[in-house]
Amino acid sequence: MRHLLRMASYSAQTNMHARNLAIVWAPNLLRSKDIEATGFNGTAAFMEVRVQSIVVEFILTHVEQLFGDAPLHGTARGGGAQH
């Protein structure tokens, strides 16, 4: 999410603001077994993808509130895992 947020920061050059990134990435980030299993098409598939994109856009616009100051590299806070 932080990477997509960083990409959105270049929206003046790319026109890929949070909403556009959400539309493109939502189906991959929030895969729907319902769509895959039942072969939704047309209106049902569109509505499912729309809900996914709204959720991803919300996450992108609230990254700091949701994830706080979590590191970008995947390292754990508070000392990480013991090996």
N, C-alpha and C positions, 0 to 999 in steps of 0.2 A: 504494500500500500504506500509506503514511503517513497518507493521508486516511482510509482505512478504520480504521486503528489509532486515529486521533483519534475517529472515530465510536464505536468500541468503548469508548472512555473514558467515554462517556455511557450505558453499558449499565444502570446502576442506574435511569435514567429510561426508557430505550427497550427494554430487554431484548434489545438487539442486540449481544451480546458477540461475540468473535472467531468462535466456531463458527457462530452464526446468520448473521453477515455473510458468512462463507465459503460457507455453503449457498446464500445468495441470489446472491452475486457470482461464484462459481466458474465456472458455465457461460458467463458472459460474458468472464471474464478468461482462461480456459483452454479456448477453443472446441475442440471435437473434430471434426475432419474425418470421422472414422469414423462418429460419430453422424449427422452431416449427410448424408454420402454414402450410407450404407447404410440410413438410416432406422431405426436402432435404436429399439426400443420395449420397454416392459415391464422385465424384470429386467436386460437388458444395458444399457439406457440408465441405469437406476437405479445400477448398479454403476459405470458410467463417471462419472456425476455425483458419486457418493460419493468416488471417488478424487480427482476435481478438488477437491472441497470439503476433503478432508484436506490436500492440497497447499497450498491457499490458507490454511487455518487455520494450518498450520505456518509459512508465510511471515509471516502476521500476528503470530504469537507470537514470531517471531525477526527482526523488522524491523531492529533495531539491529545484531544480529550479521551479518545479510546485507548491509545497506546502509550500515552505519556512520553517520557523521555527514553523509551526503549532504544537500545543501540540499533543501528542499521545493519550491522554485520551478522546478526543472529547470535551474538554472544549474550550469555545470560547476565542479568544484573545480580548483584549480591554475591559475587565470587564465582558463579558458574558451577558447572558440574565437577565433581571430584573424580579424578582418574587414578 
